[in-house]
Amino acid sequence: MPPNQQIVKDWLARVLVPYPSSGDLTREVLDALAQYPTLQVKTDAYTYDSGQTHLLLQLHGTIPISYRSAIYHIPLGIFFPVEYPRRAPMVYVQPTREMAVRRSDEVEPGGRVVGGLVGEWGRKGEAPLQRASQPTSAFEIRGRRATDGRG
């Protein structure tokens, strides 16, 4: 195991104490970080629609997608509720100043991914974070994506 991965694993062991599935989440986060070196992990306050705020684990950074023969690096924030994987993560497209989020069935104007893959959470047999690249697949397939003004 690379030294940085051990540091992250040790940190996750400390911060994921409230998570009943901390072992599984640790493995999935480490896999996602290895697959997408542009992602980072941290804890951050998340305010639910009810107004309650909780400190949650968050993956954030960019995931590359291919759209019309070009590669776009879509900035995402993925918050993991304590009940994960029984409850879906809260996924947000987090556009830069040069980007805008297009309204779609999957993404609200504020960037929250609500439909499609997040809406189908728990209905498929794959490991939950294997879905990390699937929001970008939805943008590719349906042509609905965060746009940087190039089309």
N, C-alpha and C positions, 0 to 999 in steps of 0.2 A: 504494500500500500504506500503510495507517495506520501511524503511528510505532510503536505498541505491537506490531503484527504484525511489523514489521521487527526489533524487539528480540528477540521470541520466535524468529523465523527465524534470526537470528544466534546466539542461545543454542543452538538445536537443532543448528545446524551444528557447534558445538563439542562438545556432549554425545553426539551420535549417531555420532561417529567409529567406534566399534566395530561399528555396525550396517551390514551390507552393503547394505541397502536404505534407507539414510538419506534419500536424496532423495525417494523415494516416501512414506516415513513422515512426513517434514517436511510435504509437501503435505497428506497426510491429517490430520495433527494440526492444521494451520492451518485446514483446512476444518471440522473438528469444533469447534474453538474459535469459529469464526465462526458456525456453526449453533447451538451451545449456549453462550451467553455465561456460563453458570453453571459451565462446566468450566474447570479450570486445569491447567497442566502443570508437572511437576517430576521430579526423579530421586529414587528411594527404594530402599532395600534390600528385596529380595524373597527369601524363603527357600523354596526348592523342597521338595517332599515328601522328596527325598533328603537334605535337610539342608544342601545347598549354598546359599550366599547370593550374590546378584549385585546390582549397582547397575543398575536398569532405569529406563527412561522410564515415567512414570505420568501418565495423565489422571485427574483426580479432580474431584468436584463433584456436581451434581445434574442429572438429566434429567427433564423433565416427562412424565407419562403421564396419560392419561384413563382413569378406572375408575369405572363406575357414575355417570356424569355429573359426576364431580368430578376436579379436577386434583391429582395428587400429585407431589411433587418427590422422586424416588428418588435417594438418594446412592449413587454408584458410584465404584469405583476400578478402573482398567483398566491393567494392567501389560503392557508390550510386551517379549517376549523378544528377545534379540539376533538370533535367527533369523527374526523377523517379516519378511514375512508367511507364510513357509513353516510356522511354528508359530503356533498361535492365541494371542491375548492371554489373560492370566489376568484374568477379570472378577469383581469382587466387589460385591455389594450391601453397603453399609456403613451399617447403620441407626444412627440417633441413639438417645439414651436412651429417647425416647418411642416408638420403633418396635421391631418384632420382625420376624424373617424367617420366613415360613411355609415349611415343608418342601414341596418339589415335585420333579417330575422334572428341572427345570432348575436349581434352586437348593438347595444343601446348607444345613443349619441354621446353619452358620457364615457363610453369605453367598456362598460361591463358586458362580459360575454354571458348571455342569458339563455339562449336557445341552443338548438343543435346538440352538440356534444355534451355541454354542461347540463342541459335539460334531460339528456338521456343517461345521466350518471347512474351507475349501478346496474344497468341493463346488459352490459357486455362483460365478457369473462376475462378481459385483459387486465394487467396490472394498471392501477390508476394513473401513475405518472407516465405510462407509455402514451397517454393522451396528450402529453405536453406539446407534441408537435401537431396534434390533430386540429387545434384551432387554426393553425396556419394552413392546414390542408383544406379546411372549410373555406378560407379566404381564397385559396387557389382554385378550388373546384367551382365555387359560385361567383368568383370575381368580385367578392365583397371583401374589402381589406382596408386597413389604414392606408392612406395615400400620402405620398410626399410631394404631390403636385405634378408627378410625371405621367399622370393618366388616369 
